[in-house]
Amino acid sequence: MTAVQQSPPAGPPAPAAQAPPPARGGSDARIGPPSGPARLLPRTVAARVRTLTALSLVLLVALLGVAWAAIGNAREGVRVIGHDAGPQVVATGDLYFQLSDMDAQLANALLIGDAAGGGREQALARYDQNRRRAGDALLKAAKLADETTENNTARDLLDALARYERLAGQALLLDQQSPHASGPPSQKVVDLYRQATDLMKLDLLPKAYNLTLDNGTLVRHTYEDKRSAVLMGRTVVLVTGVALLAVLLGFQLFLARRFRRLLNVPLALATLGTLALVAAGSLMLTGQANHLRQAKEEGFDSILGLSRTRAISNSANADETRFLLDPGRADAYEQVYLSKSQTVLYLKAGNLTQYNAAVQKGLSFEPGRVKFLGFLGTEADRPVQSARQRAQLTDVMNRVLADYQKVQANDRRMRDLVDRGRRDEAVAARGAAAADFTGYDRSLQALVAIHQKAFDEAVKDGDGGTSGWYAVLPVAGVVIAALVLVGVRPRLAEYRWSK
């Protein structure tokens, strides 16, 4: 009989194995800690609040630092252009004029001789006046000099001036011992004058010009560097300020969403304060850059150029006297006169006759339409922002040109008399033409006065433009920082134990 295996008795069914719950997002992988750059980001609300607070304060400090440096550059630019090298250049520019006028008046005194009413005493009085002014200008230039080369140049000028005065005194004394009517003095006097005028032209005037050139270069470099630094500072202030405003606004939105509050008042005040500081600082720096430009381009450049114009014009006027005083060098003095005249106002001409004819042909000036070159052409072509100043400059410039035409017409008349052998009449005409040259020089001084006023106003505005900002910046920084901290303190208090 076959044994049949019996199955075990039925019992309760075994429980089915339960599958693990699926992970969120449909993935079975477990979420771990962040990796890579994400590990650097704050993971808690309190940490985020602290990070935004620190970022706001760092940007605030950067904003204050950049603004402080830009203000320092603006103040340094105004100091150099308006109070240091700029005035020194003007002083040495005046020195060039006074030295050239000394030589001109010496030539006048020797040409006039002892003729009654010829003006010898007036010429000598002006010679002494220019000698004193030249000495004062030299002392001022030496006082303002802050480099060894400038001090050495000033000393050399003083030494050369003493030698010139010795030669001039000898020529005047010898001329008095051999009285003569108006016209060339004795040959011995002419020889002494030649030594004196050569010393003036070959030593004194070049050194005076070098002193002006050195300081003029310093002014130009300072202007370019400091104005660029101010404009760059303004740009960085704007960028940093916008970044800080963005952080503060983002901070405000974060707190509003996380803490269900519509507005954090201290943080809103800090944002408004930052906006006001950035706007005011940017406007101030823009104004400072404009003041530097006005002082340099509308003031200093014109003053220096016109100072050179006066000096060269005066030296050319003296060459007319030398032409009569020293017939042996007449041709050289005539050529030099043409060269100096074209330096002042350039018109194409091959000789003095052609130049005078070109000058007399409707010489006038309209803004934007300059028909001539030279120092006066540069001045006429200089851009001016103010409409009132432009109108003044146009009026005075046309007066200068009209007076310059008279000066050149007188020169042509004098040389024509010499060519016809009427030297005595030429000497007399030379004296009568002095009033026209004085009128021309006064017109140039009126032109200088307009630019001097613009220079002084720009320097004054530059000095006042940064006044108080070294106090405003730290106070504003403390107030804004305090408002940020006051605004976040209650929020951090809610997470006092948060990591």
ChimeraX attribute file (.defattr): number of C-alpha atoms within 10 A of each C-alpha:
attribute: neighborCount
match mode: 1-to-1
recipient: residues
	/A:1	3
	/A:2	4
	/A:3	5
	/A:4	6
	/A:5	6
	/A:6	6
	/A:7	6
	/A:8	6
	/A:9	5
	/A:10	6
	/A:11	6
	/A:12	5
	/A:13	6
	/A:14	6
	/A:15	6
	/A:16	6
	/A:17	6
	/A:18	6
	/A:19	6
	/A:20	7
	/A:21	7
	/A:22	10
	/A:23	11
	/A:24	10
	/A:25	7
	/A:26	7
	/A:27	9
	/A:28	11
	/A:29	10
	/A:30	7
	/A:31	9
	/A:32	6
	/A:33	6
	/A:34	11
	/A:35	8
	/A:36	6
	/A:37	7
	/A:38	10
	/A:39	10
	/A:40	9
	/A:41	11
	/A:42	14
	/A:43	12
	/A:44	12
	/A:45	17
	/A:46	19
	/A:47	16
	/A:48	15
	/A:49	19
	/A:50	17
	/A:51	14
	/A:52	17
	/A:53	19
	/A:54	14
	/A:55	15
	/A:56	22
	/A:57	19
	/A:58	13
	/A:59	18
	/A:60	22
	/A:61	17
	/A:62	17
	/A:63	26
	/A:64	21
	/A:65	15
	/A:66	18
	/A:67	26
	/A:68	18
	/A:69	14
	/A:70	26
	/A:71	25
	/A:72	16
	/A:73	22
	/A:74	28
	/A:75	21
	/A:76	15
	/A:77	29
	/A:78	28
	/A:79	17
	/A:80	17
	/A:81	25
	/A:82	24
	/A:83	13
	/A:84	17
	/A:85	25
	/A:86	24
	/A:87	18
	/A:88	27
	/A:89	27
	/A:90	21
	/A:91	22
	/A:92	27
	/A:93	25
	/A:94	23
	/A:95	28
	/A:96	27
	/A:97	23
	/A:98	24
	/A:99	24
	/A:100	27
	/A:101	25
	/A:102	26
	/A:103	27
	/A:104	24
	/A:105	22
	/A:106	25
	/A:107	28
	/A:108	28
	/A:109	24
	/A:110	28
	/A:111	26
	/A:112	26
	/A:113	22
	/A:114	19
	/A:115	14
	/A:116	10
	/A:117	9
	/A:118	18
	/A:119	16
	/A:120	21
	/A:121	13
	/A:122	14
	/A:123	20
	/A:124	19
	/A:125	14
	/A:126	18
	/A:127	23
	/A:128	15
	/A:129	14
	/A:130	21
	/A:131	20
	/A:132	13
	/A:133	16
	/A:134	25
	/A:135	17
	/A:136	14
	/A:137	21
	/A:138	23
	/A:139	16
	/A:140	16
	/A:141	26
	/A:142	20
	/A:143	12
	/A:144	18
	/A:145	20
	/A:146	12
	/A:147	9
	/A:148	9
	/A:149	12
	/A:150	19
	/A:151	17
	/A:152	13
	/A:153	19
	/A:154	23
	/A:155	15
	/A:156	16
	/A:157	21
	/A:158	17
	/A:159	12
	/A:160	17
	/A:161	21
	/A:162	12
	/A:163	15
	/A:164	22
	/A:165	15
	/A:166	12
	/A:167	19
	/A:168	23
	/A:169	16
	/A:170	16
	/A:171	24
	/A:172	19
	/A:173	12
	/A:174	16
	/A:175	21
	/A:176	15
	/A:177	9
	/A:178	12
	/A:179	13
	/A:180	17
	/A:181	14
	/A:182	22
	/A:183	21
	/A:184	23
	/A:185	22
	/A:186	15
	/A:187	10
	/A:188	12
	/A:189	20
	/A:190	22
	/A:191	13
	/A:192	18
	/A:193	26
	/A:194	18
	/A:195	14
	/A:196	23
	/A:197	23
	/A:198	13
	/A:199	17
	/A:200	21
	/A:201	15
	/A:202	10
	/A:203	16
	/A:204	22
	/A:205	18
	/A:206	14
	/A:207	19
	/A:208	22
	/A:209	16
	/A:210	14
	/A:211	26
	/A:212	25
	/A:213	15
	/A:214	14
	/A:215	22
	/A:216	21
	/A:217	13
	/A:218	16
	/A:219	24
	/A:220	17
	/A:221	13
	/A:222	20
	/A:223	24
	/A:224	15
	/A:225	13
	/A:226	21
	/A:227	25
	/A:228	16
	/A:229	20
	/A:230	27
	/A:231	20
	/A:232	15
	/A:233	24
	/A:234	24
	/A:235	16
	/A:236	18
	/A:237	26
	/A:238	18
	/A:239	14
	/A:240	20
	/A:241	23
	/A:242	17
	/A:243	16
	/A:244	24
	/A:245	22
	/A:246	14
	/A:247	18
	/A:248	23
	/A:249	15
	/A:250	13
	/A:251	21
	/A:252	21
	/A:253	16
	/A:254	17
	/A:255	20
	/A:256	14
	/A:257	10
	/A:258	9
	/A:259	10
	/A:260	9
	/A:261	12
	/A:262	11
	/A:263	12
	/A:264	17
	/A:265	14
	/A:266	17
	/A:267	23
	/A:268	18
	/A:269	16
	/A:270	23
	/A:271	22
	/A:272	15
	/A:273	18
	/A:274	23
	/A:275	16
	/A:276	13
	/A:277	22
	/A:278	24
	/A:279	14
	/A:280	12
	/A:281	23
	/A:282	22
	/A:283	13
	/A:284	18
	/A:285	25
	/A:286	17
	/A:287	18
	/A:288	30
	/A:289	23
	/A:290	17
	/A:291	27
	/A:292	28
	/A:293	18
	/A:294	23
	/A:295	29
	/A:296	25
	/A:297	20
	/A:298	24
	/A:299	24
	/A:300	28
	/A:301	21
	/A:302	25
	/A:303	25
	/A:304	22
	/A:305	19
	/A:306	23
	/A:307	24
	/A:308	19
	/A:309	23
	/A:310	26
	/A:311	23
	/A:312	22
	/A:313	25
	/A:314	21
	/A:315	25
	/A:316	23
	/A:317	23
	/A:318	22
	/A:319	24
	/A:320	23
	/A:321	27
	/A:322	27
	/A:323	20
	/A:324	25
	/A:325	24
	/A:326	20
	/A:327	13
	/A:328	11
	/A:329	13
	/A:330	17
	/A:331	11
	/A:332	13
	/A:333	21
	/A:334	18
	/A:335	14
	/A:336	16
	/A:337	23
	/A:338	21
	/A:339	16
	/A:340	20
	/A:341	24
	/A:342	20
	/A:343	18
	/A:344	26
	/A:345	20
	/A:346	21
	/A:347	18
	/A:348	12
	/A:349	15
	/A:350	9
	/A:351	12
	/A:352	20
	/A:353	14
	/A:354	12
	/A:355	19
	/A:356	21
	/A:357	14
	/A:358	16
	/A:359	23
	/A:360	15
	/A:361	9
	/A:362	10
	/A:363	15
	/A:364	17
	/A:365	19
	/A:366	14
	/A:367	14
	/A:368	10
	/A:369	10
	/A:370	16
	/A:371	14
	/A:372	21
	/A:373	18
	/A:374	17
	/A:375	22
	/A:376	24
	/A:377	17
	/A:378	16
	/A:379	20
	/A:380	24
	/A:381	18
	/A:382	14
	/A:383	12
	/A:384	16
	/A:385	9
	/A:386	9
	/A:387	9
	/A:388	9
	/A:389	14
	/A:390	13
	/A:391	14
	/A:392	13
	/A:393	21
	/A:394	17
	/A:395	14
	/A:396	17
	/A:397	22
	/A:398	17
	/A:399	20
	/A:400	22
	/A:401	22
	/A:402	18
	/A:403	21
	/A:404	26
	/A:405	22
	/A:406	18
	/A:407	22
	/A:408	22
	/A:409	16
	/A:410	20
	/A:411	20
	/A:412	16
	/A:413	15
	/A:414	22
	/A:415	21
	/A:416	15
	/A:417	16
	/A:418	16
	/A:419	11
	/A:420	9
	/A:421	11
	/A:422	13
	/A:423	19
	/A:424	15
	/A:425	13
	/A:426	22
	/A:427	23
	/A:428	15
	/A:429	16
	/A:430	21
	/A:431	15
	/A:432	12
	/A:433	18
	/A:434	14
	/A:435	12
	/A:436	17
	/A:437	20
	/A:438	14
	/A:439	17
	/A:440	23
	/A:441	20
	/A:442	15
	/A:443	21
	/A:444	23
	/A:445	19
	/A:446	17
	/A:447	23
	/A:448	22
	/A:449	14
	/A:450	18
	/A:451	25
	/A:452	19
	/A:453	14
	/A:454	21
	/A:455	27
	/A:456	16
	/A:457	16
	/A:458	24
	/A:459	25
	/A:460	15
	/A:461	19
	/A:462	26
	/A:463	17
	/A:464	12
	/A:465	18
	/A:466	18
	/A:467	13
	/A:468	9
	/A:469	15
	/A:470	13
	/A:471	9
	/A:472	11
	/A:473	18
	/A:474	15
	/A:475	12
	/A:476	18
	/A:477	20
	/A:478	13
	/A:479	15
	/A:480	24
	/A:481	20
	/A:482	15
	/A:483	19
	/A:484	25
	/A:485	17
	/A:486	15
	/A:487	21
	/A:488	21
	/A:489	12
	/A:490	11
	/A:491	15
	/A:492	16
	/A:493	11
	/A:494	10
	/A:495	13
	/A:496	10
	/A:497	8
	/A:498	11
	/A:499	10
